[in-house]
Amino acid sequence: MPHLHHAALEWPRSPFLTLILVFTALVYLRGWLSLRSTVVKRSLIWRAVSFLIGLFLIWSAVASPLAALDHELLTVHMLQHLLLMTFAPPLIWLGAPAGPVSYGLPRRFVNGLLFPLCQSQMAKRFAEVLVKPEFALLAASAALVGWHIPRFFALGMQSAPWHLFEHSSFLLTGLLFWWPVVQPAAGASRDDLSMILYLFFATLPCDILSGFLAFSDRVAYPMYFSSSHLLGFSPLVDQQCAAALMWTSVTIVYLVAGTILTMRLLSPQGLSRFELVPPNLPATGITDTVSQSLEAR
């Protein structure tokens, strides 16, 4: 498969993104080491592993050899979207990053810039809007459907800056979407029943889009006509595989999350939660979580 080999040789094409993710991992690990003596060790380890796996999935989507194939196969392109929106964000939030990151960054930067910024009323009001489930669901659905409209899909594929913006929007809206489900905040409360409904309604845009791509008798994205038929896939078969991948992946992930929430709902004391933030710090939102983690330093 010479064309596949050539695509692999183009990697790495995003060294800057790799450096950002490596830096983030190092900052988190530095804070993780600082917090080891203040939290339950079992909680600390699995949360750190979760966060690092989340970063690895982001790297796989945007800067690994896999990323070099997104112009060749729609299935690979869809896998990138799933990694950025569906798999990486909940793992990132399960890592409860506010505490380790605040402890991992230089104290002068935290106290001089980050803490005052998180304490500002404007930042808190902005965060209150962002973390509302209604806004998060709307933003994630708009990003998913919008970027799969053929005209916008072509724009993202033909322009490197727009391609980066597309991936960034998937990751950011994915993080917003999973925040109310995971709630990585000490003392945070959540209506598990409403979150189960939240996950159910979130599957609808995915089902509609994947159903359209799977049962359509024509190729939705003509740019894949000119690509080599890797692995023997025709463009239409490739499109059907991409749709099946999204359909099954989203269904399974949301079903797992819904099952965990159902278990919590039926037995609130059945699943204990360990927090990777300093103890005795109640939090109600993103800025509160970060601010109180910073204040504990």
N, C-alpha and C positions, 0 to 999 in steps of 0.2 A: 504494500500500500504506500506508494511513494508520496501521494498527496498528504496522507495522514502524517508521514514522517516529516514532510516539509512544515506542516502546521506546528508540529511539536518543536521543531527547531526555532520557531519564532518566539518561544518562551525563554526567559521571562520578559514580558513586554511591559510589566508594571512594577519595576523595582521600588518606586516611591511608595506604592501601596503596601508592598511587602515590608518596607522599613517602618511604616506607620503601625502596622499590625504587630511587628516584633517589638517596637517601642512600647505599645500598649500592654503587651504581655509582660514585658520587663517591669513596667510601672506597677502592674497588678501584683506580680510576684514579690516585688520589694515590699509593698504594703501587706501582702499575705504573710510574709515572714515577720513583719512587725506585729501582726495581730495574733500570731499563733498562741501566745501566752494568755490572751484575753477572751478567747471564745472556745467553744467545744471543739476539740480537735477533729472529731469525726465530721462535723459540719464543715469545718474549714477545708478539709481535704476534698470532699466531694463537690463543694461549691467551686473550689479552685479548678478542679478537673473539668467541671461543666463550663466554666468561663473560657478556659483554654481550648476546649473542643469547639466552642462557638467561634472563637477567633480563627481556628484552623479551617472551619467550614467557610468562613468569609474569605479567607485566603484562597481556598480551593475554587471559589466561585469567580474571583476577580484577578488572581495573579498566578495561578498554577498552570500547568500544561493544559488542563481542561479548558481554561479560558481562551486558549488559542483556537479552539474548535467551535466556538459559538457561531461563527460565520459559515460553518460547514454543515451543521446539523441543528435543526430546530429543537431536537430532543436535548442536546447539550445546552442550548440557550434556555430552555425551560428548566433544566436542572439547576442552572445558575440562579434563576429567579426563586426556585424553591429553597435553595440553600440560604439565600439572602432574606427571604420573607418568612419562611415556615420553620426551618430547622435551626438556624443560628440564633435568632432573637430570643426564643425562650431559654436557650442554654446560657446566653449572655446574662439574662436577668436572673436565672437561677444561681449564677455566680455572685449575686448581690454585690455588684462592683463598686458601689459608693464608698464603702469602708476601705477596702484595699487600695483603691485608686487615690483616695484622699491621703492615705498614709504613705503611698508610694511616691507621690509628687513632692518636689522640694517645699519645705515649710514656708519659705519666703513667698513663693508663687501662690501657695494655698491661702495664706493669711492676707497677702497683699492684694490679690486679684480675685481668685476663685470664690473664697468665702463671702466677700462683700457683694459679688455679683449674684450669688445664690440667695443672699439675704435681701436683695432689692425687691421692692414691691412689684415692679414691672416684670421681673423674671418670674416671680411667684404667680402673678396673674396669667402670664403667658403659659406657664406650665400647667395651671389649673385647666386651661382650655385644651391643651394637648393631651392630657391624660384622661379626659372624659371618654368613656367607651363609645359614645355616639360619634364623636369626632374621629377617634382612632379607627373605627369600623369604616366610616365614610372615606377616610384618607387611604386606607389600605385597599379598599375596593376600587377607588378611583385610580390608584396607581396600577393595580393589576389589570383592570379593563382598559384604561387609557393607553398604556404602553403596548397593548396588543391590538389596538386599532391599526390597520395596515399602514396608514400614512405616518403615524408616530413611530411604529415599529421600524419602518424604513429609515426614518430620521435618526433613530438611535443606532442603527446598524451602519450607517454611512458616515457618521461623524463621531470622532473619538470623544470630544467634550460632551456631546449629548449622550453617548454611550455610558460615560462615567456618571453623568447626572441621572440616567435611567437606573443604574445599579444603586446609586446613593439613595434614590427615592424608594426603591424596593427595601433597602435595609432600614432606612429611617421609619418608613411607615410600618414595617414589620416590627420594629422595636416599640413603636407606639401601640400597635395592635396587641402585642403580648404583655405589655405592662399591666393592664388591669386584670389579666388572667393570672400572672405569676405573682404580682405585687411584692417585689423584693424590698420591702420596707419593714423595719421593726415595728411591731404593734399595729400594722395596717389591718383593717377589716375589709371584708369583701362579701358581697352577696353571691354565694356560689350558684344559686339557682339562676340569677340573672346572667352569670357568666356562662352557664350551660346554654342558655338561649342565645347569648352573644356569639358563641362558637357555632351554633346551628345556623344562624343567619349569615355568618361569615362564609359558610360553605356555598351559599347560593350563587354568588358571582363566579366562584371557581367551577361549580357544576355547569352553569350556563356556558361559560367560555370553553371549558374542556369538551362539553357535549357538542358545541358547534364545530370545534376543530376535529373531533373524532368522527362525526357523521357527515361532514361536508364532503362533497364529491369533487371539490376543486381545491387547489393549493391556495391558501390565504395569503402567503408571503412570497411573491414571485422571485425575490432575490435568491431563494434556495434552488431555483431552476438551474442557475449557473454554477452551483457548487458541485463538486465531485460527489458521486453517490457512494459515500463512505459506508462500509460494512454491507454493501449491496442494497441499501435503502433507497427507494425512490422518494422524491419530495413528498408525495402524498402519504406514503407509509411512514415516513419520518414525522410528518405532522400528526398522524394518528398515534404514533408512539409517544410523542410529546404530550398529547392530550391525555392519554392513558396514564402517563407518569404523574401529571398534575392531579388528575382525578383521584388516583389511588393514594398518593402521598398525602394530600391535604385531608382526605377522608380518614386515613389511619392516624395521622398526627392529632387532628381535632378529636377523634374518637378516644384516643389515649388521654388527652387533656380533659375531655368531658367525663371520662370514667373516674379519673382522680378527683375531680370536683364533686362528682356524685358520691364517691366514698366519703369525702369530707362532709358533704351535706347530710348524709345518713348517719355518720358517726363523727361529729366534730372533734372528739378527743382521740379518734382512732389514728390520725396521722399527725404526728408532732412535726413542728417546723423549727429548724435551726437557722439563726440569723447570723450573717457575716457582717454585722455592724456592731459598734460599741454598745454594751448593754444599757438598759434603762433610758433609751432615747426613742420616744414615740415619733412616728413619722406619718404624714398624710399624703405626700406627693413626691414628685421627683426632686424639686428644689429643697423640700424639707428633709428628705433622706440625705441628700448631699450635704446640705448646710449643717445638719446635726452630726454627721460623720466628721465633717471638717472641724466643727466646734469642739469635738471630743479630743482633738489632737493636743 
